[in-house]
């Protein structure tokens, strides 16, 4: 039964990459071409957000790869190992990197929301900052629990 959960989580991890791949490989290039033709006031800000989204995609995919490695270790019954600690540590740092990039984007999002009179846009950006911070703290917590468990076994 445990293997089905692992396969489900592996499938979910792979499916989590599809929306970001779609945005980076299909939607953003179209947005760039269409935006370069436009005279809108929003174009420079949208380009800045688009560039930061590409920057966020790198740690996002790196954390998905580490999650996949962690699931492989769990499938081999090697969850309580040094490799799991290293994977969780990398996931933690990647989540913090994503959070920092979102925090850098918040003033741009605030400016767009102020121009467009859409205060919910700021909450949307803040949600993703808190989400990535929560993932980073949670993976750090699990890493410390595994590390303590390994020290108790020795």
N, C-alpha and C positions, 0 to 999 in steps of 0.2 A: 504494500500500500504506500510505503514511503517513497518508492521510486516514482509512483504516479504524481505525487506532489512535486518531486524534483523536476519531472518532465513538464509539468504544468508551469512551474516557475521559469524553466528554461525557455519555454514557448512564450511566456509573457515577457521575458527579457528581450527576446528577439522581436516581438511585436512592438515593444516600446521604442525600438529604434526606427520603425517605419515612418511615424509622423515627422520626426526630425529629418530623416532622409528626404522625405517628400518636400518639406519646406526648403531645405538647403539645395537640393538638386533640381527641383522643378519650379516651385512657387517664387522663391527669391530672385532667380535670374529673370523671370518674367516681370516681376515687380521692379527690378532694376532697369530693364529696358523701357517699360512703360513710364517709370518715374523720371527717367532721364529726358523723356519727351515732354513732360509736364512742367508747367510754370507755377505749381502750387507752393505755398509757403511751407508745407509739411515735408517736402521732399528731402531737404538736408537732414532733418530729424529722423525720418524713416530710414535713410541710408545709414545713419549712425546706429540705430537700433538693429538694422539688418546686419551690419558688420559685427556688432556685439553678439548677435545670435550665432553667427558663424564661429566666433570665439568661444561661445558657450558650448557649441556642439563638440568641440574637441574633448574637454573634460567629461562631457556627458557620455560620449562613446567609450572613453577610457574607463569610466566607472561601470558601464554596462559590460565591458570585457572582464573587468575584475569581478563583477557579480556572477558572470558566467563561470569564471574560474572557481569562485567560492561554491557555486552549486555543484561543480564537478568534484571538488574536494568532499562535499557533503555526501554525494552519491557514492564515493569511495570509502565512506565512514572515516574520513580524515578531517572532520570539521575542527576538532581540537588540535590544531597543528600550527606551526610557525607560518606556513603558507597562508592559512586563513587570517592570521593576524596581519600579515603583510597586505593581503587583499583588502581587508577592512580599513587598514590605515590609508591605503591609496584611495579607497572610496570616500573616506572622510575628507581628505585633502581636495579631491575633485569636487565634492559637494561645496566645500568652502570657496573654492575658485569660482564655481558657478554663482554662488551667493554674492561674492565680491563684484563680479561682472554685472549682476542685476542691480547691486547698490550703485554702481557707477551709472547705470542707465536710469535710475530713479529721477534725477533732475531733468533729464530729457523727457521722460514720461510725464513729469509734473508740468513741464512747459507745454507739451502737446495737449495735456488735459486742461490746462488753463486757457489755451487758445480755443479749444473746441468746447469748453464748458462741460467737461465730462469728468467729474471727480472720482467716479468709480474706476477709472483707468489707473489712478494712483494706488488704490486698494488692490487691484489686479497685480501690479508690479510688486507691491509689498508682500502679497501672498506668496509669490515665487521666491522672494528673498527668505521668508520664514520657512517655506517648505524645504529649500535646499539646506538652510541652517539646521533644521530638524533632522534631516537625513544625515548630515555630518556629525551631529552630536550623538545620534542614535548608533551610528556605526562605530564611533569612538567608544561608546558605552559597551557595546557588544565585544569590541576588541579588548577592552580592559577585563571584562568578565572571562573571556577565553584565556587571556594571559594569566589571570589569577588562578584559573582552573588548572592550567598547565603547571604552574609553580607548586600547586598543592599536590599534583600527581607525582612530582619528582621527589 
